[in-house]
Amino acid sequence: RIERSRTSWGGSRRLVSSRPWILRSSLRWSGRLRIPILSPARPRARPPPESRVSRRIPDGPARAEAEAFLRHLADERQLSENTVTAYRRDLHDLGAFLSDHNGSFDWAWSDVDRFTLRSFLGSLHRRDLASRTISRKLSAIRTFFGFMHMEGRLEVDPTRALRAPKQERRLPGQLT
């Protein structure tokens, strides 16, 4: 839409998009009609998701298994790129915790037991993350270890005995 600024001398016209996700710089005028037209958006230079691997997951089998899981999510389950990115971020957080918890990058997914995962959940709680965020991260970790167990890469799924934190209860909004 076109807005006219309110000044005493009549003001000037400027382009304003009614859709907030459209950048003002991507609008242009069309000939005599003075109608805003979207110009084609420039593609962002972003590497494909497969090349963005976590720096905290050690090289070798642990990283290969994590990447196989993320490919499974993208290709076989056909989850969106944002969902796969969220799973990648949650695995990165777990890998960072395991590296700090073990004191080195020399660990494998088979070394993780339910006590280590409880320590991870405790560290998330100490970081003052919301219980919904902790539940989402736990859900991603459960999905990962379930995948590893179904593929036969782990004998026992360590997430089976874990419970999600209780969600805070919110009162419903006032109905008028």
VENNORVEN-V960250 format. One record per residue. N is the residue number from 1. RES is the residue in one small letter. SS is DSSP state (H for helix, E for strand, L for the rest). PHI is phi in whole degrees, 0 to 359 (* if undefined). NEAR is the number of other ideal C-beta (glycine too) atoms within 12 Angstrom. Layout:
((N RES SS PHI NEAR) (N RES SS PHI NEAR))
This chain:
((1 r L * 15) (2 i E 249 20) (3 e E 246 16) (4 r E 250 15) (5 s L 289 14) (6 r L 269 10) (7 t L 230 10) (8 s L 291 6) (9 w L 263 8) (10 g L 105 9) (11 g L 76 12) (12 s L 230 12) (13 r E 275 17) (14 r E 218 18) (15 l E 276 26) (16 v L 223 17) (17 s L 271 21) (18 s L 280 14) (19 r L 252 13) (20 p L 293 8) (21 w L 278 10) (22 i L 269 19) (23 l L 288 16) (24 r H 297 18) (25 s H 289 12) (26 s H 269 17) (27 l E 264 26) (28 r E 214 18) (29 w E 277 16) (30 s E 250 14) (31 g H 42 9) (32 r H 281 6) (33 l H 287 9) (34 r L 56 16) (35 i E 253 15) (36 p E 291 24) (37 i E 235 17) (38 l E 286 20) (39 s L 270 17) (40 p L 299 9) (41 a L 286 12) (42 r L 281 10) (43 p L 292 6) (44 r L 281 6) (45 a L 278 6) (46 r L 223 11) (47 p L 292 9) (48 p L 296 14) (49 p H 300 25) (50 e H 294 18) (51 s H 275 11) (52 r L 270 20) (53 v L 255 26) (54 s L 287 31) (55 r L 282 14) (56 r L 269 26) (57 i L 272 34) (58 p L 295 25) (59 d L 296 19) (60 g L 112 16) (61 p H 297 20) (62 a H 297 32) (63 r H 291 25) (64 a H 297 19) (65 e H 291 32) (66 a H 295 40) (67 e H 293 28) (68 a H 296 24) (69 f H 295 38) (70 l H 293 38) (71 r H 294 23) (72 h H 300 23) (73 l H 296 30) (74 a H 285 23) (75 d H 271 15) (76 e H 278 15) (77 r L 272 16) (78 q L 52 12) (79 l L 279 22) (80 s L 291 13) (81 e H 297 18) (82 n H 294 13) (83 t H 293 21) (84 v H 296 30) (85 t H 296 23) (86 a H 295 23) (87 y H 298 35) (88 r H 299 34) (89 r H 296 26) (90 d H 292 36) (91 l H 293 40) (92 h H 297 27) (93 d H 297 31) (94 l H 295 39) (95 g H 296 33) (96 a H 296 24) (97 f H 295 31) (98 l H 296 34) (99 s H 295 23) (100 d H 288 18) (101 h H 293 24) (102 n H 275 21) (103 g L 82 10) (104 s L 201 13) (105 f L 272 21) (106 d L 267 14) (107 w L 214 28) (108 a L 227 24) (109 w H 296 37) (110 s H 289 21) (111 d H 282 20) (112 v L 279 33) (113 d L 240 24) (114 r H 292 21) (115 f H 290 15) (116 t H 294 26) (117 l H 292 33) (118 r H 294 24) (119 s H 296 22) (120 f H 297 36) (121 l H 297 30) (122 g H 295 18) (123 s H 293 22) (124 l H 294 29) (125 h H 293 21) (126 r H 293 12) (127 r L 279 16) (128 d L 61 10) (129 l L 281 21) (130 a L 293 16) (131 s H 295 21) (132 r H 292 17) (133 t H 293 24) (134 i H 297 32) (135 s H 296 24) (136 r H 294 24) (137 k H 296 35) (138 l H 296 31) (139 s H 297 22) (140 a H 296 34) (141 i H 292 41) (142 r H 299 29) (143 t H 297 28) (144 f H 296 40) (145 f H 290 36) (146 g H 296 22) (147 f H 298 29) (148 m H 297 31) (149 h H 291 23) (150 m H 293 15) (151 e L 283 18) (152 g L 83 12) (153 r L 273 23) (154 l L 231 25) (155 e L 282 13) (156 v L 233 18) (157 d L 272 27) (158 p L 288 29) (159 t L 271 32) (160 r L 296 16) (161 a L 269 14) (162 l L 272 28) (163 r L 248 17) (164 a L 285 22) (165 p L 293 22) (166 k L 293 12) (167 q L 276 14) (168 e L 290 12) (169 r L 267 7) (170 r L 252 8) (171 l L 285 7) (172 p L 292 6) (173 g L 295 6) (174 q L 288 5) (175 l L 269 5) (176 t L 241 3))
